[in-house]
Amino acid sequence: MNKKTFDPYEFSKKEISGVPVYYKNLPWAPCIHIRVVFNTGAFNDPVGKEGMSHFLEHMIFDGCPSLPDKKAIKAWSKLNALNTWNAWTSFDETAYWLECLPEKFNTAISGMKDMIFNSFFRSEDVEHERKVITQESWGRFVNEKFLAYNKQLLKNLFHGHVHSRFATALGWPETIAKISREDVISWHKQNYGIGNMFIILTGDVEEKHIDGLKDFLKDLPKVNKKIEDCGLLGKPEQKSFVKTADEIGQIKEQVEISVFRVSKERPYNKNEIDNLSRKLIYDILYERLRIENSLCYGVNVNSFSMKNYFQVFMCVKTEEKNIELVEKEFKNVINEIIDKKYVTRFETIKKMYLEQMKSQEFLSEDITDSTLSEIVRFNGHIVTQKEQLEEAEKVTYDNVAEFTKWAFDPDYVFTEIILPSKK
C-alpha cells in the first residue's frame, strides 16, 4: 500500500439484487464492519406516531426464529459479532451494524437477516420496549418543562418543516405511548426491503464477502419508498427567546447565549466553504471573548449539514453581566469578516486546515460511519479525501465573507438566551 495514494473514502460500488453495496478494503483492518441501512428515519414517521422508526429498531433485538429471545441474541453477538451487534435511528435512516472476523462473515449476515426480516414482534415485547423507550425519552427531556420548551423552540426555528415535530428520533413520551404492535408490523412491511436499503462493508473485505451478500439478499421483500416532502425553512417566527433556566426546567449556573440560522440543505461542494468559515469565526471569537476579555472559558461555532436542512450556530456561556458585551462582539466579528478585515488570517487558517487534512489518521469505524452519513446526505455521493482537499483548496476569502453574510443575516437569525437558575 502506498499511503500517499491510498484514499480511505474512495469506495467501490456494486448493485446486488437491486441493492446498492458500497465496499472498501482497509489494509490495516483485522475485521469487517457491516452496515445494513434503511432509508427510513424519524422524518418519515407518521404524524402523531413520532418515534415509530426508532420503536421498530428496538423490536429487531427481541427475537426471531433462529434466535428466539434477547439472551440468545446476546450470546450470538458474543460468538459471531465480537459483541458489537447494535443499531441506531436518525432523522433520515435506520442502520443495523456489527463487526466480525472475516471467517464469521456468513454466520454474521445470516443472523442479521433473520433478526431484521423475521422478527416476532410479540405483544409482550412491544410493551417491554415501550417502557424502555419511554425511559430513554425522559432521559433526554428530563421533565415536562424542558419537554415543552423543546417543542416551543423547534416550532419557532423549524415551522413549516418536518423538524418542527422532532427534537430527536425518539419522538415524544405521548407519541411513544400511541404506537401499537400493528403499527410496528405495518411500518416494517412498508419500509424494510429491497428498494429502500443499502449496505456498506469495510475492513478485511474480499470478493467472497461481496458474493456472500447474494444469499443475504435472496428472497427479500420489495418495497416502494415514497419521497417525503420535508417542507421549507424560512425566518424564525420570533427573533429571540429570553428564558430563565428554571422556566425551562433546567439548572444552570451561567448564562448561555446562542445564535442560530437554519435553512434548506446545502450541497456537498459547499461543505469546505462552511468548514473554513466556521474555523475563521471561531478563531476570532475565541480570541476576542476568551483571550482578550476573559468573558468565557470557550466558544462553540458549529454547523450541521443534513439531508433535509442546514444549521449553523454560535454559542457561549458567560456571566449574566456580560450578555450585552457578548452580543456586541458576536455582531462585530461577523461584520468584520464581511468587511474583509481578516484576509491574511484566513490564509493562515486555510493552510493549517489543509495540513490537518493531509496528516489525518483514520479509524475503520470512522470511515464506515462517515461514509454512511454522506451516502444519506448527498444521495449516494461519497466525498473522497482527494475531492475534499481540492474543494478546500478552491475556497477563497470572498466565499467565506459571502457565507458569513448569508449565515448570519439578521432577518434569519434567532437568538436564545438562557439565564442562570434563580432558585
Secondary structure, 3 states (H helix, E strand, C coil): CCCCCCCCCCCEEEEECCEEEEEEECCCCCCEEEEEEECCCHHHCCCCCCCHHHHHHHHCCCCCCCCCCHHHHHHHHHHHCCCCCEEEECCCCEEEEEEECHHHHHHHHHHHHHHHHCCCCCHHHHHHHHHHHHHHHHHHHCCHHHHHHHHHHHHHHHCCEHHHHCCCCCCCHHHHCCCCHHHHHHHHHHHCCECCEEEEEEECCCHHHHHHHHHHHCCCCECCCCCCCCECCCCCCCCEEEEECCCCCCCCCCEEEEEEEEECCCCHHHHHHHHHHHHHHHHHHHHHHHHHCCCCCCEEEEEEECCCCEEEEEEEEECHHHHHHHHHHHHHHHHHHHCCCCHHHHHHHHHHHHHHHHCCCCCHHHHHHHHHHHHHHCCCCCCCHHHHHHHHHHCCHHHHHHHHHHHCCCCCCEEEEEECCCC
